[in-house]
């Protein structure tokens, strides 16, 4: 039996006082005389003749001593046998008591060991269940990440389509305006969110793998303890009356790879500690996933609102610019009509003045055929010359004005064409922003956080 207090079995049982065997007093043994008796008489011829009959015989005292020695040996043999029987009986009694005591102590230590095994088995089973539940929760969060990642495909496609549609704007509306900057910012934000979600998915997959590996370690330890519990429980049930006990002399040897109680407990403690660490890391990752999805959803929602405000503001500016251009076009069209009427009036005035000039020139021409002294520089002649000069000046002025009016009309026509082109450009920009972009943005997911649960 072990002395002192054991780690799992309590204090050792007290040893009873052992009885001492009876003590036989010692006595001197008689000397064994085996020497041949020699004649003490002086040599004689008769003695020499009888020497052959006396050489191998004992003397009477020797015979008595011999008998006494044999009896004593018999007595001592009996005493030794009796003492041996007493010692054997005492030894059997001691052996029975010690065997019973050792068996009870071994059974007690086995029971204590069973308690220790059941304790760690319960702790491992609890840890396995908690780790399995945590792994399932993390797997659900990973699925949310994957759904959120899928949900970002539509916003990214919408942003790319908006940018491509706005690239089809015509100059001079093909500018990097506030809408363009907000769309580029939204595209960068979605790319960053997608990259973050992908990295987090990889982290979640790695953590799930670590959780499952640690769960397998705990399950292996738990399975070993279940088997050990069954073995030790069977060992507790063994007794001397059991029919399934056998002799195993080689079982008393310790295995080289056997663990110590300290290392045995430390192994399970390390498994549980590692499981707790993985579980804590999993809980923290789940919390971080919630924050990532919530923040990403909020950022996308705010950026979507910013893009919408930029579109609304730009559409108002386009509508105002288009309205101003249309107003200018109406005025230009009115000016073109008036200029065309003015040109017609100028042409008519020139035609009228040319008729007057022809009359005056014809008069001068005809009067140049007056004969002799009648070819006089009279007052009518001076008046006709003056009239021709005045008409020529007015005709020149009217023709210059006609050229100016025609140039003005040409400029007005060019301005009209520019205005109509600008109005068409603005109408195209409005169509792209309102119909193509905003119409497509209606497919934008309502909320990324909500989409992650679908």
C-alpha positions in Angstrom: 0.0 0.0 0.0 1.2 3.6 -0.7 2.1 5.7 2.2 1.0 9.3 2.6 -1.7 11.3 0.8 -2.3 10.3 -2.9 -3.5 12.7 -5.6 -6.7 10.8 -6.2 -7.1 8.1 -3.4 -6.9 9.8 0.0 -4.8 8.6 2.9 -3.4 5.1 3.1 -5.1 2.6 5.5 -3.4 2.0 8.9 -1.3 -1.2 9.2 -2.4 -3.5 12.1 0.2 -4.8 14.6 1.5 -8.1 13.4 1.8 -11.1 15.9 5.3 -12.5 16.6 6.1 -16.3 16.3 6.9 -18.2 19.6 10.6 -18.3 20.5 12.1 -21.7 21.3 15.1 -21.5 23.8 18.4 -22.7 22.4 20.3 -25.6 23.9 23.7 -27.1 23.1 23.6 -30.1 20.7 25.4 -33.2 21.7 28.5 -33.8 19.8 28.3 -36.4 17.1 31.1 -38.9 17.6 31.7 -40.7 14.4 35.3 -41.6 15.1 36.1 -45.3 15.5 36.7 -46.3 19.1 40.2 -47.2 19.7 41.4 -49.6 22.4 43.0 -47.8 25.4 44.7 -50.9 26.5 48.3 -51.6 25.7 49.0 -53.4 22.6 49.1 -57.2 23.0 48.9 -60.1 20.8 45.4 -60.8 21.8 44.4 -57.2 21.1 46.1 -57.4 17.7 44.1 -60.5 16.9 40.7 -58.9 17.8 41.4 -55.6 16.2 39.3 -56.5 13.2 36.1 -57.0 15.3 36.4 -53.6 17.1 37.5 -51.1 14.5 34.0 -50.2 13.0 31.9 -50.3 16.2 30.6 -47.6 18.5 30.9 -47.5 22.3 27.8 -47.6 24.4 28.0 -44.0 25.5 28.4 -43.1 21.9 25.2 -45.1 21.1 23.3 -43.2 23.8 24.6 -39.9 22.6 23.7 -40.9 19.1 20.1 -41.8 20.1 19.8 -38.7 22.1 21.0 -36.7 19.1 18.5 -38.3 16.8 15.7 -37.7 19.2 16.8 -34.1 19.6 16.9 -33.7 15.9 13.4 -35.1 15.6 12.3 -32.8 18.4 13.9 -29.8 16.7 12.4 -30.9 13.3 9.0 -30.9 14.9 9.6 -27.6 16.6 10.8 -26.2 13.2 7.7 -27.6 11.5 5.4 -26.2 14.1 7.1 -22.9 14.0 6.9 -23.0 10.2 3.2 -23.8 10.3 2.7 -21.0 12.8 4.7 -18.6 10.6 2.8 -19.9 7.5 -0.5 -19.3 9.2 0.5 -15.9 10.3 1.9 -15.1 6.8 -1.3 -16.3 5.2 -3.3 -14.2 7.6 -1.1 -11.2 6.9 -1.2 -11.9 3.2 -5.0 -12.2 3.2 -5.3 -9.0 5.2 -2.8 -7.2 3.0 -4.3 -8.5 -0.2 -7.8 -7.4 1.0 -6.4 -4.1 2.1 -4.5 -3.6 -1.1 -7.5 -4.5 -3.2 -9.7 -2.1 -1.3 -7.1 0.6 -1.7 -6.7 -0.1 -5.4 -10.5 -0.1 -5.8 -10.6 3.2 -4.0 -7.9 4.7 -6.2 -9.7 3.3 -9.2 -13.0 5.0 -8.1 -11.1 8.2 -7.5 -9.6 7.8 -11.0 -13.0 7.3 -12.4 -14.2 10.6 -10.8 -11.2 12.4 -12.4 -11.9 10.8 -15.8 -15.6 11.6 -15.5 -14.7 15.2 -14.6 -12.5 15.7 -17.6 -14.9 13.8 -19.8 -17.7 16.1 -18.8 -15.6 19.1 -19.3 -14.5 17.9 -22.7 -18.1 17.0 -23.7 -19.2 20.5 -22.6 -16.4 22.1 -24.6 -17.2 20.0 -27.7 -20.8 21.0 -27.6 -20.0 24.7 -27.1 -17.3 24.6 -29.8 -19.7 22.8 -32.2 -22.4 25.5 -31.5 -19.8 28.3 -32.0 -18.6 26.7 -35.3 -22.2 26.6 -36.5 -22.7 30.2 -35.6 -19.5 31.2 -37.4 -20.5 29.1 -40.4 -23.8 31.1 -40.5 -21.8 34.3 -40.3 -19.6 33.1 -43.2 -22.7 32.4 -45.2 -23.8 36.0 -44.5 -20.5 37.2 -45.8 -20.9 35.2 -48.9 -24.4 36.5 -49.5 -23.3 40.1 -48.8 -20.5 39.5 -51.3 -23.0 38.3 -53.9 -25.2 41.3 -53.1 -22.4 43.7 -54.0 -22.3 42.4 -57.5 -25.4 44.3 -58.5 -24.3 47.7 -57.1 -20.9 47.2 -58.8 -22.5 46.3 -62.1 -24.8 49.4 -61.7 -21.9 51.7 -61.0 -19.9 50.3 -64.0 -23.0 50.7 -66.2 -23.5 54.2 -65.1 -19.9 55.1 -65.8 -20.1 53.5 -69.3 -23.4 55.2 -70.1 -22.0 58.6 -69.0 -19.0 57.9 -71.3 -21.5 58.1 -74.2 -22.3 61.7 -73.4 -21.4 64.2 -76.2 -18.9 67.0 -75.8 -19.0 69.5 -74.1 -21.0 67.6 -71.5 -18.4 64.8 -71.4 -16.8 66.3 -68.3 -15.6 64.9 -64.9 -18.4 66.4 -62.9 -19.5 65.8 -59.3 -21.6 62.8 -60.5 -18.6 61.3 -62.1 -16.5 61.7 -59.0 -19.2 60.3 -56.8 -19.6 57.3 -59.1 -15.8 56.6 -59.1 -15.8 56.9 -55.3 -18.7 54.5 -55.1 -16.9 52.0 -57.4 -13.7 52.2 -55.3 -15.8 51.8 -52.1 -17.6 48.7 -53.5 -14.2 47.2 -54.6 -12.8 47.8 -51.2 -15.8 46.3 -49.5 -15.6 43.2 -51.8 -11.9 42.8 -51.0 -12.6 43.1 -47.3 -15.5 40.6 -47.5 -13.3 38.1 -49.4 -10.5 38.4 -46.9 -13.0 38.0 -44.0 -14.5 34.9 -45.7 -11.0 33.4 -45.9 -10.5 34.3 -42.2 -13.8 32.7 -41.3 -13.0 29.5 -43.3 -9.6 29.3 -41.6 -11.2 29.8 -38.1 -13.9 27.2 -38.9 -11.1 24.8 -39.9 -9.2 25.5 -36.7 -12.4 25.0 -34.6 -13.1 21.7 -36.3 -9.5 20.5 -35.8 -9.6 21.5 -32.1 -13.1 19.9 -31.8 -11.6 16.7 -33.3 -8.8 16.8 -30.7 -11.3 17.2 -27.9 -13.5 14.4 -29.4 -10.5 12.1 -29.6 -9.6 12.9 -26.0 -13.2 12.5 -25.0 -13.4 9.1 -26.8 -10.2 7.9 -25.1 -11.7 8.9 -21.7 -15.0 7.1 -22.5 -13.0 4.0 -23.3 -10.8 4.4 -20.3 -13.9 5.0 -18.1 -15.3 1.7 -19.4 -12.1 -0.1 -18.7 -11.6 1.3 -15.2 -15.3 0.8 -14.4 -14.8 -2.9 -15.4 -11.7 -3.0 -13.3 -13.6 -1.7 -10.3 -16.1 -4.5 -10.7 -13.4 -7.2 -10.5 -13.1 -9.3 -7.3 -11.7 -12.6 -6.3 -15.0 -14.3 -7.2 -15.0 -12.9 -10.7 -14.9 -15.5 -13.4 -13.3 -13.4 -16.0 -10.0 -12.7 -14.2 -6.8 -14.3 -15.4 -3.1 -14.3 -14.6 -1.1 -11.7 -16.5 2.4 -11.7 -15.1 3.7 -9.3 -17.7 1.1 -6.6 -16.9 3.1 -5.3 -13.9 5.5 -3.6 -16.3 5.0 0.1 -17.0 4.7 1.1 -20.6 7.5 3.3 -22.0 4.9 5.7 -23.5 2.8 5.8 -20.4 1.9 9.3 -19.2 2.1 10.6 -15.6 -1.0 11.9 -13.8 0.2 15.4 -14.2 0.8 15.1 -17.9 -2.5 13.3 -18.3 -4.4 16.1 -16.6 -2.3 18.7 -18.4 -3.2 17.1 -21.8 -6.9 17.5 -21.3 -6.4 20.9 -19.7 -4.4 22.0 -22.8 -7.1 20.7 -25.1 -9.8 22.6 -23.3 -7.7 25.7 -23.1 -7.0 25.5 -26.8 -10.7 25.0 -27.5 -11.5 28.0 -25.3 -9.0 30.1 -27.3 -10.4 29.0 -30.6 -13.9 29.7 -29.3 -12.9 33.2 -28.1 -11.3 33.9 -31.5 -14.4 32.7 -33.2 -16.6 34.9 -31.1 -14.4 37.9 -31.8 -14.5 37.1 -35.5 -18.3 36.8 -35.5 -18.5 40.2 -33.8 -16.1 41.7 -36.3 -18.2 40.2 -39.2 -21.3 41.9 -37.8 -19.4 45.2 -37.7 -18.0 44.7 -41.2 -21.4 44.0 -42.7 -23.1 46.8 -40.7 -20.4 49.4 -41.6 -20.2 48.2 -45.2 -24.0 48.5 -45.5 -24.0 52.0 -44.0 -21.1 53.2 -46.2 -22.9 51.9 -49.3 -26.1 53.5 -48.2 -24.5 56.8 -47.6 -22.6 56.7 -50.8 -25.7 55.7 -52.7 -27.4 58.8 -51.2 -24.5 61.0 -52.2 -24.6 59.7 -55.8 -28.4 60.2 -55.9 -28.0 63.8 -54.6 -25.2 64.4 -57.2 -27.5 63.1 -60.0 -30.4 65.3 -58.8 -28.2 68.4 -58.6 -26.7 67.7 -62.0 -30.1 67.0 -63.6 -31.4 70.3 -62.2 -28.3 72.1 -63.7 -28.9 70.4 -67.0 -32.6 71.2 -67.0 -31.8 74.9 -66.2 -29.1 75.0 -68.9 -31.4 73.4 -71.4 -34.2 75.8 -70.6 -31.9 78.8 -71.0 -30.7 77.5 -74.3 -34.2 77.0 -75.5 -35.1 80.5 -74.5 -32.0 81.8 -76.4 -33.1 79.6 -79.3 -36.5 81.2 -79.3 -35.0 84.6 -79.3 -32.6 83.6 -82.1 -35.4 82.3 -84.2 -37.3 85.5 -83.7 -34.2 87.5 -84.6 -33.7 85.3 -87.7 -37.2 86.0 -88.8 -36.8 89.8 -88.3 -33.4 89.7 -90.0 -34.8 87.8 -93.0 -37.6 90.5 -93.2 -35.0 93.2 -93.0 -33.0 91.7 -95.8 -36.1 91.5 -98.0 -36.8 95.1 -97.2 -33.2 96.1 -98.0 -33.4 94.2 -101.3 -36.6 95.9 -102.1 -35.2 99.3 -101.2 -32.1 98.7 -103.3 -34.3 97.6 -106.2 -36.4 100.8 -105.8 -33.3 103.0 -105.7 -31.8 101.3 -108.7 -35.0 102.1 -110.6 -34.7 105.7 -109.5 -31.0 105.7 -110.5 -31.9 104.2 -113.9 -34.4 107.0 -114.5 -31.9 109.7 -113.5 -29.1 108.1 -115.6 -31.5 107.7 -118.5 -32.4 111.4 -118.3 -28.8 112.4 -118.3 -28.1 110.0 -121.1 -30.9 111.4 -123.2 -30.0 115.0 -122.5 -26.5 114.3 -123.6 -27.9 114.1 -127.2 -29.1 117.7 -127.2 -27.8 119.5 -130.3 -25.2 122.2 -130.4 -25.8 125.1 -128.0 -28.6 123.2 -126.4 -26.1 121.0 -124.7 -26.2 123.3 -121.7 -25.2 122.8 -118.1 -28.5 124.0 -116.9 -30.1 123.6 -113.6 -31.8 120.3 -114.5 -28.5 118.9 -115.6 -26.9 119.8 -112.2 -30.0 118.4 -110.4 -29.8 115.1 -112.3 -26.1 114.7 -111.7 -26.7 115.5 -108.0 -29.6 113.0 -108.0 -27.4 110.2 -109.5 -24.7 110.9 -107.0 -27.1 110.8 -104.1 -28.7 107.6 -105.3 -25.3 106.0 -105.8 -24.4 106.8 -102.2 -27.6 105.4 -100.9 -27.4 102.3 -103.0 -23.8 101.7 -101.8 -25.0 102.1 -98.2 -28.0 99.9 -98.7 -25.8 97.2 -100.3 -23.4 97.4 -97.4 -26.2 97.1 -95.0 -27.6 94.2 -97.0 -24.3 92.4 -96.7 -24.2 93.1 -93.0 -27.7 91.8 -92.6 -26.9 88.7 -94.6 -23.8 88.2 -92.4 -25.9 88.7 -89.3 -28.4 86.2 -90.7 -25.7 83.8 -91.3 -24.3 84.3 -87.8 -27.8 83.9 -86.4 -28.2 80.6 -88.3 -24.9 79.4 -87.0 -26.0 80.4 -83.5 -29.3 78.6 -84.0 -27.5 75.5 -85.1 -25.1 75.7 -82.1 -28.1 76.2 -79.7 -30.0 73.3 -81.2 -26.9 71.1 -81.0 -26.3 72.2 -77.3 -30.0 71.5 -76.6 -29.7 68.1 -78.2 -26.5 67.5 -76.1 -28.3 68.5 -72.9 -31.3 66.4 -73.8 -29.0 63.4 -74.4 -27.2 64.0 -71.1 -30.6 64.3 -69.3 -31.7 61.1 -71.0 -28.6 59.2 -70.0 -28.6 60.5 -66.4 -32.3 60.1 -65.8 -33.4 57.2 -67.9 -30.2 55.1 -68.2 -28.4 55.8 -64.9 -31.2 56.5 -62.4 -33.5 54.0 -64.0 -30.8 51.3 -63.7 -30.0 52.4 -60.1 -33.5 51.3 -59.1 -32.1 47.8 -59.1 -29.7 48.8 -56.3 -30.2 46.5 -53.3 -32.1 48.2 -50.5 -29.6 47.3 -47.8 -26.5 45.1 -47.8 -27.1 44.0 -44.2 -30.7 42.9 -45.0 -29.4 41.1 -48.2 -26.9 39.1 -46.1 -29.8 37.3 -44.4 -31.7 36.3 -47.6 
